[in-house]
Structures are given as C-alpha cells and as structure tokens.
Amino acid sequence: MSKQIEVAQEPPEGAKPSKAKPKKVERFSFTKTAIAGLPKPEAGKRATYYDTTEPKLALRVTGAGTKTFYIVKRVGADMSWLKLGTFPDMTVENAGKEAKIKLGLYAAGDDPAAVKRAAKQEQTLDEYFQHFIENKRKKNGALLSPKTKGEYKSQFAKYLAPIAKKKISKVSVSDVKPLVRAIGKAHPVMANRVRALVSSIYGLASEDGLVTSNPAAGVSKYGEIVRDRFLHADELPRFFASVGQETNSTVRDFFLLSLLTGARRANVLAMRWNQIRLDEGIWRIPNTKNGTPQNVTLSPEAAAILTTRKETADGAFVFPGDGKSGHLIEPKKGWQRIFDRDELAQLAARIEAADKAFPVVEGEALTDTLERARKTAKRLKLDTEGTRIDPLRIHDLRRTLGSWQAKQGASLAIIGKSLNHKSQQATAIYARLDLDPVRASVNQATAAMMEAGGMKKSADVKPIRKARA
C-alpha cells in the first residue's frame, strides 16, 4: 500500500517516553476510506501508521480494531506520544487540525503531553472544596466558624453535586448558571447563597494560583426583598402574654433577652455569666459575627431577668443545655409554642364571644387543642383573620429593638452602635460614641415596648408572669 520508513517505537498508553530502537511502519495519506479499510492486527498486537501529509500524525490500530490518532514528536532525547482522539469519533480532518495546534505548542516551547499529565493530577471541585473549608479566612483573618462550615457543606452537597467531580479549572459559567437558576425558581435567596459560595471557592483558588477566572462572576444575582418585620404595638401584648405562659424558664428568658438586648441569636445562646457585669449593666461579648467584641447595654428589664436567673444558676452558661456545647442550641419548638398559644387564646376568645363553650381537655397537647379550636371556629363559620401573628422569626426580635429605638427618635449611629452593625460609612462614627447615649436609647426603647405590651405602666419594672407548672 505504501513504502516502509523508520520511526520511533510506540510505548503502551500511559507509559513514560521510550528510548527503544525504531521499527518499520507504513505511511499513507490519511483518509476516512483508507483508515476504515485497515486490517486488524493479530490478537494482542498492534500496528502503527503515519500520515504522508502530516509526518508526525500517527494512527495506532489494536487487535480489537480500535484506531487512535497520536502525535509522535521527539522531545529532547525521548519520543513523546500525545493522544488526540479515536477514529471515527475524531475525524481525519479534526485530527489534522488538532495535530497542527499541538505541534505549534511544541514549537513555542510548550509540552502538551506534560500539560495533559498535569491536568490528570489537577484537583476536582469537591477535592478543592475540602481545602477551602479548612483554610478559608474571613475578612478579619479568622477561620470559618463551625456553623458556617456546616452551612457550606450542606449547600455544596445539596446543590453542587452535579459539578463536584469536574476539574476545578474546567468548571465554567455554563456549569454554574443552570444550577443557580434551577434553585432560584423556588428559592431565590438560597440561589444567591450558592452563587456566593462558588464565588468564594474560586476566589481562594485564584489566590492559590489554580484558576484565572471565576465562573460565578458571569451569573447574575436574584433580587432579594429586604426583611423589615418586627413586633408592632398591637402584637406586643399578645407576645408578652404568650411568652409569660412558657413553662420552660430557659426558653422563656432566652426570647425575652433576645428582644430586650437586640443581640444576635448565637451570642445570646452562648451567653456566659463571666461576661455579665450586673452592677454596671453591661454584657461584654468577646467575639461577634463582625469579628469584634461588643459591649451590650443591659436595660433594667434585662438586668432583672438576669438577676433572677443568677439566683438559681448552675454552670457557666446563662442558658444551659444538654448538648455538647453546654448551652441551649435552637429553641424552635419553644418559638412555635409562643404563636400556637397566642392563636389558641384568640380563637377561644372568639368562640366564647359567639356564646359557644370551648372546653379544656386535661392533658391534651397544645397542638391538638389548637387544631380542635381551628375546627370549632370553622364549623361555627367564625372570622379567624388575625388570630395568628404574622410570620415572625427569632432574628426579628433583634430588629424589633432597633425599630423601637427608631420610633423613639434614636439616630442611625446610635442604633448601629447598640446592634453592633458594621459598615464602612458608619464605623468611624461608632468608634467615637461612648455607651451612655446607647444606654439611654435602649432603656427608652425597652421601656416603651414593655408599656405597649401591657407589662409596665411606670418606671418600675413589672416581673414577667410565670405560668404554673
């Protein structure tokens, strides 16, 4: 078919470049018809052919009939074999084009074979994510908190699994965008969180010199509605009444102090007795979400709650718990009970107003009693509008204090200082403020809330009514 020439012997795929003596192989003009008609070598053997148009383009045929394109190029004292693709998935035309590109890289001093070997050793996204979790630092230089690590791991496992096994440099906008858009159809806020996670991962990868672009940069964010929910004047009496009926004093006092201090939930949960100076009315938080310490002013109402708890305190935490942390973790059930009790009270009042009795069943669970009240109200065709307080989150207690401070005329700087907000524009102002104006504002706001809730009619503190055991 063609004449024989001397070429380098081909090593098995994956083997190091060989210095073996060359052997004779055939050379012909590669075409689809010619390659398709090549005979199979004997079982366990292979044949190698070279193109007459591009001398360094080779074709290997195995005993099984597999036909693979290679570039055979001398690199120093060795012969390098760079796999291009398998015929007929890779056409003769594409093999020729790819050969020219790779040979151009060789001519420029690059080694495509070495690049390919390096790519095989490159970390996948999930492999690098483990490095990210352990080494990512916040703006203040601190490592990620256990809570943040847990949130990131959950988001990665739930939403980024489809691209987790891709090489980190191979993840593109076209990979990330469909995932974010799929999440955003029902959960736009979570979609933004996942997008931010990808951006943060690739930010660190860029610092490590592993990538030059961020695939999250080409994915637009979803608009988020700024949450402005807080307890209004007409809701405070109902809230205080229901909290006062909570039999678990730890849960009850946690919600009250969250409201009266405006501190972040995590800080209130982990509050320690050695951080509190009741004689000065100060709670010193050594480290907050902003990475800075905070002096929280304690209003007389907040101090009264802490004084009562101090009398029976046992342990380092103000709100002790049975878990590994040693303190209360997440009082979600207690939070639910507050609004269940209030709704039940509102429904029972409307049922009684309709001259119908709503009997109390001894030992009945709160959820069962509430469901019975709902069914009774429905059967009587009563108006149930407003019987349940509109959705409120625990974090909204923090916002409630700030909102009531604003109602009392406090400046944004005072509110920011008391809530430990941090922004580039306001940080310098906060630094110049002392605690006295903050204390006055917090005291005024908490007193106003207590009065609106029917818990206080004068400057004297009225203790929260406790439910019978």
N, C-alpha and C positions, 0 to 999 in steps of 0.2 A: 504494500500500500504506500509506503514511503521509505526513505533511507534511514539507517541507524545512525545515531550520534552518541557521543559520550556526555553523560550528565551525572550529577551527584546522586548517590543512593538516598532514597527517602526513608526517614525513620518512622516508627509507629506514631500514631497521633498522640500528642501529649508528651512525647519523649524529648529530651534535650537535643539541640543541633548535633548532627553526627559528623564525624571526620572519616567515615568509611569511604573506601575507594568507589569511584563511579562505576555504573554499569550501563549497558546499551539499552535505550528505549526508543520508541518510534516517535516521529514528528510528522504532523499533518495539519492542514488548515481546519481549525475547529468550526464545524457547522452543526446544526441541530440534527440533520440527517446522518452525518458521518458519526457523531457521537452515539446516536441511538442505535446504530448498527454495529457497534463494537462488540466483540465476543466476550463472554465471561471467562476469566482465568480459571485454572483448576481450583477446586475447593482448598481453602487455606492459603492461597497465593493471591497476588495482585499484580496488575500491570499498570505502567505509568506511561503517559503520552504527553508530548509537548506541542504547543501551537506554533505554526510557522509564522503567523502574523505578529504574535507577541511571544518571543522566545522564552520569557520567564513565567509564562502561564502554563500550568501543568494540569493534567486530569488523571486521577487515580481511579482504577476500576478494581473492585474486590470480587472474590469468588461468589459472593451473594448478588452481584450485579449492581452494587452501589457505585455511583460515579460522582466524584467530588473534585471541585476546582481548587487549585492551590497556586500560590506564588512561590517560586523557588528562587531564592536570592542569597548570594554569598554576603555574609556579614563578618568582616574580619577573616579569620581562618576557618569559620564554620559556614555551613549551609543552613539557611533559615527556611522553614516551611510554614507558610501562613495560609490557613484555610479560609476560603472565600464563601463557599456555599455548595449545595448539592444539586446536581442536574436531575430532573428538569425544573425543579423549583427555582433555581437560578438559571436564567437563560444564558446562551453563549454571549449575546450582546452585553448583558449586565455583567457577566464575568469579565469581559474585556474592559468595560468601563471601570469596574472596581479595581482591576489589576493596575490600570493607569494611575488611579488615585493613590493606591498603596505604594506603588513604585515611586511616585512623586514625593511621598513622605520619606521613603528611604533616601532619595536624592537630597532631601533637605536636611538629612542627618538624623531623622527620627527612625525608630524601630517599631513598626506597627505590631509585630509579634510580641514585643515586650509590653506594649500598651495593652494588648489583648490579655496577656497573662496577668497584668496588674488589675485589669477590670474584673477578672475572676476572683481576685483576692479582696476586692472592694466590699465594704460593709453594706448590708441591706438596711432598709429604713428601720426595721424593728431592732436590728443589732445596734444601730447608732442611737436609737431611742433609749436603750438601757444606759448608754454613756451619758446621754442628755439628762436623764432623770437624776443621776448621781452627781453630775458636775455642773449643771446649770445654776447660775447665781442670779439673784435679784439685783436691782439697781444699787441697793445698799451694800452689795457684796456678800450677803448671806445666802446660804444654800436653800433650796426649796424646802418648805415645811412638809412634814409627813402628810398633812391634809392635802396640800397642793399636789404632792406626788401621787397620792391616791386618786385624786380627780383626773390628773393627766393620764394615768394608767387606764382608768375606766374609759375615758374618751378615746384613747388610742385603740384599745381592744374592741370597743363597740363600733367605732366609725371608720378607722383607718386600716382595718384588717385587709381590705381588698388590695392595698398597695404596700403592705408591710414587708413583703418578700422581694420587692424591687430594689435594685441597687440605688443607693441614695442619690447618686448623680443622674439617674435615669428617670426619677420622678419629675413630672412636668406639670404645667398649668392644666393641661388636658386630662391629667390624672386626678388632680385635686378638685378642680372646679365641679365635675359631676357629683362627687361625694358631698361637697358643701351644699350644692343646690338640692340634692335629694333630702338632706337633713332640714334645709331651710323651708321646705314645703309645709312642714307642720311645726318645726321648732327653729325659727329664725335666730333666736338668741343663742341656742346651742350651736347652730351653724357658725355663728361668729366666733364662738369659743374654740371650735375645732379648727377653724381657719387660723386663729391666733396661735394655737398650739403648733400647727405646721410651720407657721412663720417663725416661731420661737426656736423650733428644732433646727431649721435651716439657717437661722441667724447664728447659732452656735457652730453649725457645720461650716459656715463661711469663715468664722473666726479661726476654726481649726484648719482652714485651707483645703477643705474637701470639696466644696462647691463654689461656683461663681455667681449663681442666680438663686432666687427664692421663688419656688413655684406658687407660694401663697400670694405673692405680690400682684399676680395677674387675676386674682379672684376678688371681686368687689364685696364689700360688707353689706349686710342687711341693716335696714334702718331699725332702730330699737326705740320703743316708747319709754321715755324716762318715767320711772315709777315715782309717784308723788303721794302714795297712800299713807295716811296717818289717822289716829283716833280723833274724831271730831267731838265737839262739846256734847252732842246728844248721844254719843256712843260711850263716853267715859263712865257715866253712872252704871250702865249695864256691864261694862267691862270690869269695873271695880267690884261690883256685886258678885259677879261670877267667880272672879279670882279669889274673893274672900271666902267662897264656899269650898275652895280646893282643900281637901284633907291632907294632901302631901305638902307639908310646910316648905320643904326644899324646893319643890316645883313652884309653889305659890310665890315664895320670896324671890326666886330667880326672875320670874316675869316682872315683878314689881320693881326690882333693882335695875333690870334692863330698861324699863321705862323711865325711872327716875334719874338714872345716870347717863343714859344715851350711849353707853359703851357698846362696843361690838360684842356680838354673842359669844365668840370664842374667848374673849377676855373675861366676860362675866362668869362663864362656866368654869374657867381656871383661876378665879379669884382666890387669893390666899390671905390668911389672917395677917401674915407678916408684911403684907403690902398696905395694910389699912392703919391709918392713924386717926382714930375716932376723936381724939382730943383736938386735932387740928381740922377735922372734917375733910381729909384728903385720902384718896386711894391712889397709890403710886403703881402704875402698870409699867414694868421694866422693859417690855418689848411689845409693840403693837404691829398691826398689819403694815404700817408705813416704815417699819424698821426702826422706830424711835420710841423712847419712853414717853409716858403721858401722866400728868397729874390730873386725876378726875376729882372735881369738887363734889363733895357729898352734901346734899341738901339736908335739912333737919329730918325730913321724912325718910330719906335713905339711911341716915345715921341711926334713926330709931329702929328700923328693921334690922340693921347690923348689930345694934346693941342687944336686941332681943335674941338674935341667933348666937351671939357670943356667949350668952349665959349657959347655953347647952352645947357649945361647940366641942367637937371631938375629932381632932385631926388638923391637918394643915390647910385644908380647903374649906371655904365658906359653904360650898355646895358639894359635899362629899358624894361619891358614887361607889358602886361595887366593881367597876371595870378596872382594867389595867392602869388607866390614867389616874385613878383615885378620886376623880371628881365626876359630877354629872356630865353626861355626854350630849344627848339630844332629846329634850323633853317634848317630842312630837305628840305623844298621846295626851300629855297634860295640856298642851296647847289646844288640841282638838276638844278636850273636855270643857274648856272655857266657853267655847262657842256653842257646844252642844247644850250645856246647862242654861246658857242665856236663851237659846232658841226655845228650849223646853219651857222656860219661865214665861216667855212671850206667848207661846201657843196656849199654855194652861190659862193664862190671864184672859185670852180671847174666848176660849171655850167657856170659862166661868161667866164672862160677860154676856154670853149667849144663853145664860141660865141653864147650862149643862154642867154636870159634875164630871170631873176628871179624877178618878180615884188613883191614889198612890198605892202601888203594889210593893209590899215589903220584900227587900232583897232583889228586886228587879234591876238589871243592869241599865246604866244610863242610856246606852244606845237603844235598848229595847223600849224603854219608856218614851224616848224621843220619837221612835218610829210609831209607837202607838198613838202619841199625841198628833203626829202628822196625819195619820189615817183618820183619827177622830175629826180633826179640822176639815179634812177633805170631805168626809161624809156629811158634815154639817154645812158644807159649802161656805166656809169662812174665808175671809180675805187674809192671806198669810204673807202679804207683801211686807217686807221689813222685819219679819220675825227673826231672821238670822242676820247678824252683822256681815256686811260685805267682806269678801275675802281679805284677810289680813295676815301678813307674815310676821314672824318673830322680829325680823330686821326692821319692820315698820315701827316697832316701839322706839327704836333709835331715832328714826325720822320724826316720830311724834314729838319728842323733846325739842328737836331743832325747830319744828313747825310752831310749837307753842312759844318758844323763845322769840321767833319772828313776830308772832302775834302780839307779844309784849313790847315790841319795838327794838329788840336787840339788833345790833349791826351784824353784817355777814362775817366780819372779822371775829366778833365775839362768838358767834355760832360755830364758826370753823375751829376756833380755839377749843371750845368746850367739847366738840365732837372729834377733835384730832384729825380734821380734814387737812389734806396737804395738796397744795398747788403751787406752781411756780410764781404766780402773781401774788398770792397771799402769804407765802411762807415768811417773808421779811416782816410783814405786819404782825403775824402771830408771835414772832420771836420777841417783839418789843412789848407785848402785853403781859401784865402780871395776872395773878389768879383772882384778885379782888373783883374786878368787873365781871369776870366769868362767873364767880360765885354768886354775885348779886343777880345776874341774869338767870342762872339755873334755879336759884331759890325762888325767884319770882315766877318762873315758868312752872315749876313743880307745884307751887302753892296754888297757882291758877288752875292747874289740872285737877288737883285734889278738890278744890272748891267746885269745879264744874262737874266732878264725879260724885258730888254729894258727900265727900269724905272729910271735908274740912270747911268750917264756916268762919274761922278766925285765924289768928297767927298760931294758935295752939295746934299741935299735931294730934290727929284723931287716929288711934290704932285701927288697923285693918281687922274687921270682924272675922274671927276664925270659925269654921264650921265644926259642928260636933263630930266626934269620931264615930 
